[in-house]
Every structure is written in structure tokens, then in C-alpha cells.
């Protein structure tokens, strides 16, 4: 779904391209950190007694679970 008008999308791209590579990279890191913070909050709501290892496993599943086969995911989770 794209509900952004082509004019606004073009203006947004122009604004982003005026930023340095470092600024765009920093923005990406900030967005990832915000998403991670929100996912951790969600995990803690669903599993209030989760320890750090369990939270780390849930983070892996939510962020990267679709990127690996079941066997690969199982092996990775065993090492977290």
C-alpha cells in the first residue's frame, strides 16, 4: 500500500539525499534501536518473567526468524 503522493515522495527523497551518508546511516541505526526497544517492551508484556537469554531468543525470532530454515534457526537459538 502506498498512500503517499508522488510529489511528497519526491520531496522526501530530495530531503534525504541532502543528508550526508553518515546522517542517513545514523538515522537507520536510530530507527533500528527504536524498533528493538519496542519489540523488547512487547516481549516483556507477553513474558514478564523472561530472562535476558529468552528475550534475546525472542528478538532473534522476531527480527530474523523468516531469514533462516527451521534447522538453522534451531541451531542459532541453541547458541543464544
N, C-alpha and C positions, 0 to 999 in steps of 0.2 A: 504494500500500500504506500502510495506517495501522495500526500495531500499538500505538498509544497509547490507553489507556483514556480515555473521556470525562471522568472525574473528574480524572485527571492533566492532560489537555489544558486543562481549565477552570482548574485551579490555575496552570498555566504562563501562561495568558493573563492571569490576575489579577496574577501577579507582574510580567509585562512591562508591564502597564498602570499599575502603581505607579511605574514609572520615568518620568523626565521625557522629553520629546521629544528633548532633547539627548542623554540617556543612550542612548536607543534608536537614534538616528542614529549615535552613536559606535560602538555595538555593530555596526551594519550595516557601517560603514567597516572596523572591525577584522576582521569576517568576510570582507569582500571582499579585504582585504590578505592575509589568511591564504590564501585560495583562490588569489590571484595568485602568492604565494610558492611554493605547492605546484605550480602549473602551470609556473612558470619552472623549478623543480627537475626536473620531468618532461621539459621540453624539453631541458634541459642533459644529462640522462641519454641521451635519444634522439639528440641532436645536440650532442655535446661541443664541436665546433668552431664552433658558431653564434655569430655576432656579435650586437651589440645590435639591429641592424635586423632580422635574421632572427628573433630572439626576440620582438621587437615584432610582427612579422607573424604568428608562431605564436600569440601571445597574442590578437591580433585574431580570428584564425580560430577559436580555441577558445572565446572568450567571445562573439563576435558573428557568427560565420560563418553561422549559421542565420537571422539577422535581415535579411540583405540578399540581393538576387538575385546570380547569378553575375557579371553585368556590374558591378553596384555594388561587390561585393567586390573584383573585379579593379582597379577604379579606385582604391578606398581603399588597397589593398595597394601600388599603384604609387606612392603618396604617402608611404608609411611608410619 
